[in-house]
Amino acid sequence: MIELFICRKNIGNLRPNTTKDRNSTALQMCEASTFVKKRWYTPRSVRKALLSRHATIVDDKGAPIVNGIMVSEDWVLTIGTRANEILQSTNPNSVRVKVGRTKGYRNIVRTFVHPLEQYGSEFNVALLRLRYNRRTPDQSCIISSKQYSVLTSIFKHIIVTTRMTGKTGKFAKLKPRKGRISKPCSQKNLICATIKRPKRPLMLMEGSPMYLGHNGDYRLAGIGVNVPTVKDYKYDFIPLWSVSDWVQDVLDEYNAKCHFNSRGVDVCEELSLPTFKDMEDRIRRPEQH
């Protein structure tokens, strides 16, 4: 039987949600349910929903640095090496985040880089905690490794949201691009896909979210990590099920020990986050996803 995947929202102990002090809900993983063959979304509504979750990290001049995806309220998942470069830059506080096609920017409150960021490309991620915003897009659930195998045995087509070069030569336009799962990948444990070639050749794919699905019902599978060969536009993506446990650990710890004070500054007790050894031991043990 063909299966589709719906969202499961795991909600932990949350503080009251206010403009000064709101803790974010937990990560959404997908559950299995009966596959619905009939299209119930319009193509335009699908594009609007996917683009609204896209995050673009920009510099002080508004130029895109890297993409990301809203994985929970006020949280962006992006590429770890880029997050480290921002932290080590001369003015990291000037870096902001644009969510979807909104006109304004959101400030980054804290940055958490995966402890295995240099261990391999599949762990090259970071979480950005954004300052509270009343308007937060709905999140897409994340599929598991098993669900990915089921889906890709039936459907090979994907959708990626990304920044593309405009007429001025800058990465200005946020658009969805279609593609197809392809093998082999440049590295083990990554997802690889060939993206439809745009009219203008440049796409900012680092951190771009990649979705799998059917009839307009798409589920989050990965984010772009490596620069492709220009010849075939084949890209690598980090499978998000490989980092979902770490993401949940960070969200749980932050929600339990941090809050925003009256000045809008987040105040945290000492955070006990997974270490390099913790995560290394965890990946050596077989996990159920």
N, C-alpha and C positions, 0 to 999 in steps of 0.2 A: 504494500500500500504506500502511496506517495504521501509524504508528510510535509506540513508547513510548520513554521515556528512562531509562536506568539510570545509576548513579553511577560516575564515574571519579575516583579519589582520586590526586592528584598529590603524591607525597611527596618533599620535598627532603632536603637534608642535615640530619638532626636530631641533637641532642645526646641523651644517655641520658635516658630518661623516669623521673624520680624525683619524690618529693613536694617536694623542694627546688628541682629544676632540670628543668623539662620544657618543651620547645618544642612548639608545636602543629603538627598536620599541616596540609597545604595545603587550599586551597579545593576543594570538590567541584563539578565541572561535569558536566552530563548528557550521556551518549552515546545514540545512536539504536540501537534494537533492535526486534525483532518485537513488535508489539502483542499483548498477551494479553487476550482478551475476558472470560474467566471470572474472577469475583471470587475472590480468594484471601485477602483480609483480612476480618476481621469489623469492622463499623462501630465497635465499642467500641475495638478495638486501633488502628484508624486515628486516632480522636480522642485516645487516650492518647499515641500517637507524636507527633502534631502539637503537642499541648499541652506535651509534655516539652521541646520545642525553643524554646518561647516564652520570651522574656526580658522582665521588667518592671523598669524603672529606677525606684527609689522614693527619697523624701526621708528625712530623719532620723526622721520619724514613721510611716514605712511607707506613705505615700500615693503612688500611682503618678504619675510625671511623664511618661513616654513608654514605648512598647513597643519591642521589638527581636527579633532572631532569632539563635540560635546558628549561626554560619556555619562554625565550626571549633572544635576543642577550646579551651575557655577564651576564645573570642572572640565578642563580640556586635556585630552591625551594627544601628545605630539611626539616628535623625534628627540631622543635623549641627547645625541651629540649636539644638536642645534640648541637645546636648552642649556647645556653646559657652556657653549660658546656665548650665549646671552649672559649667563651668570658671571663669566670671566671678562666680559666686555667692560669698557671704561664707564659706561652709563647704563646699567641694566634696567634701571627704573624708567627709562624712556621707552622701553618696549611695551607695546600694548596689544590687545587682541580685538579683532573685528569678528563678530559672530554673524554668519550669514551675509545678507546684503544690507544690513542695517547701516545707517550713516555714522553712528557714534562708535566709540571705542571703549573697551573695558580694561581696567588696570589689573595687573597680576599681583596677587597678594603673597603667594608662596609658590616655590617650585620644588618638586620632588622627582629626582632622577632615579630610574631603576638601578639597583645595586649591581646588576649584571649587564649594565649598558655596554661595557667593552668586552663582554664574554662572547657575544655573538649578535648578529643582526636581529634575531628574533626577540631580543630583550632590549633593543635600542629605543626605549621609550621614556617619556617623562610626563608627569601630571602637573598641570598649572591650576592653582586655585585662584579663581577670579573674584574680584569684589562683587558683592551682592548686586543683582539686578532684578527688578520686579518681573521683567519679561524674559522668560527662559524657554527656549524651544523644547518640545517633547524629544526624548531620547529614543534612539533605535536600540533594540536589544541585540546582544552579541551572540552569534552562533558558536556552538562547540565544535571540536574537531570531528566528532562523529556526525554531527548534523551537516558539517561542510562536505564530508564524504558522500552523504546521501544526496544533498542538493546538487553537487557537481557531477554525480552520476546521471542526473536527469537534465540539468540546465547548465550550460557552459557560459552563458552571457552574464555580464556584470555591468554595474554603473559606478563610475568614480566621479566625485566632485572635486574640481581643481581650479586653480588660477591660471589664466591663459594670457598671452601677450595681446595687447590691444593695438590700435593704430599707431600709438606713440612709441610702441616697443616695450612698454612697461607691463608688468603682470597686473592688469587692471580688472579683467573680467572673470567673474566666478560662474562657472558653467558645469553642467554634468557632461560626462563623456562616456560613451558605450565602449565595451571591450569584451574580451573572451578569455576564459581560463586557458593557459597554455603551459606545456611542459617541454623539456625539463627546466627547472629553475636554476639560477646561478649558484644558489646555496641551498643546503638541506634545511628543512623545517620552515621554509618560506612559501608563500603563495605567489605564483607568477601569472601575469596576464598581459595580453597584447591589447593596447588601447588604440582606438580609431584615430588615425592621423588627422590633426586639425589643419585648417587652411594656413594658419600661422604656426610655425614649427615648434615654438617653445611652450611648454606646460610646466608649472611648478608642482611636481608630483610628490615631493617629500612631505609626508604627513597627510597626504590626501586620503580620505576615507573611501573604502571600496565595499560595495554592497552586492549581495547575491539574492536572487529571488525570482518571482514570476508574477505576471499580471499586475504589476505595480506594487506588489507587497515585497519590499526589499529588507533584508536583514544585514546588519553590519558584520563584516568578516575580517577586515584588515586595514592597515594604513601603509601608504607608500614609503619605501625606505631607500632604495638604490636608484642611481641614475641609469637609464637604459642605454642601449645602443641606439643611435639615431636611425639606423637602418630599418629596424623592425618595430620600434616603439614598444618593446617588451619591458615590463616593469616588475620589480619585486615588491611584495607587500608583507608586512609583519602580521601573522595570524594573531588576532586579539585574544583568542582563548589561551595562548601561551603566557599572557601577562595579566589575565583577568583576576587571578588570585591576589597578585601583588596590588593591583588597583583597588580591590576590595579592602585589603589590609590597610592601605593608606587612608581610604575614606573612613573606615571604621575608627582608626586611631585619631584622625583629625576631628571627626565628629564628637568623639568622647572627650577630647582634651583641649579643644580650641573653641573660642567664641569671639565675637566682635564687641569691642568696648564702645562707649558712648561717642568716641571720636571716629568710629568706623575702622579702627585698627584691630587686626586679629591678634588675640592674646592666647598663647598656648602653654600648657604645662609641658614638662619634658616628654617628648614624643618617643615612643619605643617602636621603631619601624624595623622591618625585616632587614637583616644585614646581608652582606655578600655570602657568608657561610650559610645563613638560613636558606637563602634562595637556591644556592648551589646544592644543598642537601635535598631540598624539595624537588628539584628537577631530576635528581638521580633516582627518586622514588617514582614508580608508576602512578599516574594520577588518572582519575576518572573524569572525563570532560564530555 
